[in-house]
Amino acid sequence: MNDEERYQQGIKVRKEVLGEKHVNRSIENLNDFNADFQNFISRFAWGEVWSRPGMPRHTRSLVTIAILLSLGREDELRMHLRACFNNGVTKDDLKELLLHCSLYAGLPAANAAMHMAEEIFADLGIAPEQLKTD
């Protein structure tokens, strides 16, 4: 695969994972400062790694969220929390991942991600079921 084919593959996968609106906004905002970086992201992150057959996207999403949570990369975490549903991640998958991350990445990081996920649920119209209290 040459660089152009890898770039096109990356754009395709990037749109499938992150959504067409997000990727189109990145493409529309290309300039002489960020164009090389955006091309690099599309070719290598999305055209190479996210396109590999060895791990399903569902798993890639969960691993990515866990890493971003652990590193405290809130902007990227928010983007991947929103995108994970495009890859078959469920609300329950996410709940278990955040609980698990609280052990290894720390409670404050997992707590912040939990609140972030709830904001994203509200934006996407995914309402968690209210628990009955007595």
C-alpha positions as CSV (number, residue, x, y, z in Angstrom):
1,M,0.0,0.0,0.0
2,N,1.5,3.4,-1.0
3,D,1.1,6.6,1.1
4,E,-2.0,7.8,-0.8
5,E,-3.8,4.5,-0.4
6,R,-2.8,4.4,3.3
7,Y,-4.1,8.0,3.7
8,Q,-7.4,7.1,2.0
9,Q,-7.8,4.0,4.1
10,G,-7.1,6.1,7.2
11,I,-9.7,8.7,6.3
12,K,-12.3,5.9,5.7
13,V,-11.6,4.2,9.1
14,R,-11.3,7.6,10.9
15,K,-14.8,8.5,9.6
16,E,-16.2,5.2,10.6
17,V,-14.8,5.4,14.1
18,L,-15.0,9.2,14.9
19,G,-17.8,10.2,12.7
20,E,-17.8,11.9,9.3
21,K,-18.6,15.3,10.8
22,H,-15.5,15.3,13.1
23,V,-13.2,14.2,10.3
24,N,-14.6,16.6,7.8
25,R,-14.1,19.4,10.2
26,S,-10.4,18.4,10.5
27,I,-10.0,18.3,6.7
28,E,-11.8,21.6,6.2
29,N,-9.4,23.2,8.8
30,L,-6.2,22.1,7.1
31,N,-3.6,24.8,6.8
32,D,0.2,25.0,6.1
33,F,0.9,24.5,9.8
34,N,-1.3,21.4,10.6
35,A,-1.6,19.6,7.2
36,D,1.4,17.4,7.6
37,F,0.3,16.4,11.1
38,Q,-3.2,15.6,10.0
39,N,-1.8,13.6,7.1
40,F,0.4,11.7,9.5
41,I,-2.5,10.9,11.9
42,S,-4.7,9.7,9.0
43,R,-1.9,7.5,7.4
44,F,-0.4,6.0,10.5
45,A,-2.9,6.0,13.4
46,W,-5.9,5.3,11.2
47,G,-4.5,3.8,8.0
48,E,-2.1,1.5,9.7
49,V,-2.9,0.8,13.4
50,W,-6.7,1.1,13.5
51,S,-6.9,-0.7,10.2
52,R,-5.0,-3.8,11.3
53,P,-7.1,-7.0,11.5
54,G,-5.5,-8.3,14.7
55,M,-7.9,-6.6,17.2
56,P,-11.5,-5.7,16.7
57,R,-12.5,-2.0,16.9
58,H,-14.6,-2.6,20.0
59,T,-11.4,-3.7,21.8
60,R,-9.3,-0.9,20.3
61,S,-11.9,1.6,21.6
62,L,-11.8,0.2,25.1
63,V,-8.0,0.1,25.2
64,T,-7.8,3.6,23.8
65,I,-10.2,4.9,26.4
66,A,-8.3,3.2,29.2
67,I,-5.0,4.7,28.0
68,L,-6.3,8.2,27.6
69,L,-8.0,8.0,31.0
70,S,-4.7,6.9,32.5
71,L,-2.8,9.7,30.9
72,G,-5.3,12.4,31.7
73,R,-5.8,13.3,28.1
74,E,-9.3,14.8,28.5
75,D,-9.9,16.2,25.0
76,E,-9.0,12.9,23.3
77,L,-10.8,10.9,25.9
78,R,-14.0,12.9,25.3
79,M,-13.7,12.3,21.6
80,H,-13.1,8.5,22.0
81,L,-15.9,8.2,24.6
82,R,-18.3,9.7,22.1
83,A,-16.9,7.5,19.3
84,C,-16.8,4.2,21.1
85,F,-20.5,3.6,20.3
86,N,-19.6,3.6,16.6
87,N,-17.5,0.5,17.4
88,G,-20.1,-1.6,19.2
89,V,-19.1,-0.6,22.8
90,T,-22.1,-0.6,25.1
91,K,-22.9,1.5,28.1
92,D,-22.2,-1.6,30.2
93,D,-18.9,-2.2,28.6
94,L,-17.9,1.4,29.4
95,K,-19.1,1.2,33.0
96,E,-17.0,-1.9,33.6
97,L,-14.0,-0.4,31.9
98,L,-14.2,2.8,34.0
99,L,-14.6,0.7,37.2
100,H,-11.6,-1.4,36.2
101,C,-9.5,1.7,35.4
102,S,-10.2,3.1,38.8
103,L,-8.0,0.3,40.3
104,Y,-5.1,0.9,38.0
105,A,-5.3,4.5,36.9
106,G,-6.8,5.9,40.1
107,L,-10.1,6.9,41.4
108,P,-9.9,10.6,40.4
109,A,-9.2,9.8,36.8
110,A,-11.9,7.2,36.6
111,N,-14.4,9.5,38.4
112,A,-13.7,12.3,35.9
113,A,-14.2,9.9,33.0
114,M,-17.4,8.7,34.5
115,H,-18.8,12.3,34.7
116,M,-17.5,12.9,31.2
117,A,-19.3,9.8,29.9
118,E,-22.5,10.9,31.6
119,E,-22.3,14.3,29.8
120,I,-21.8,12.5,26.5
121,F,-24.7,10.2,27.2
122,A,-26.9,13.3,27.7
123,D,-25.6,14.8,24.4
124,L,-26.3,11.6,22.6
125,G,-29.7,11.0,24.2
126,I,-28.6,7.9,26.0
127,A,-30.3,8.1,29.4
128,P,-29.1,5.9,32.1
129,E,-31.9,4.2,34.0
130,Q,-32.8,5.8,37.3
131,L,-32.2,3.6,40.3
132,K,-35.0,3.3,42.8
133,T,-34.1,4.3,46.3
134,D,-36.1,3.7,49.4
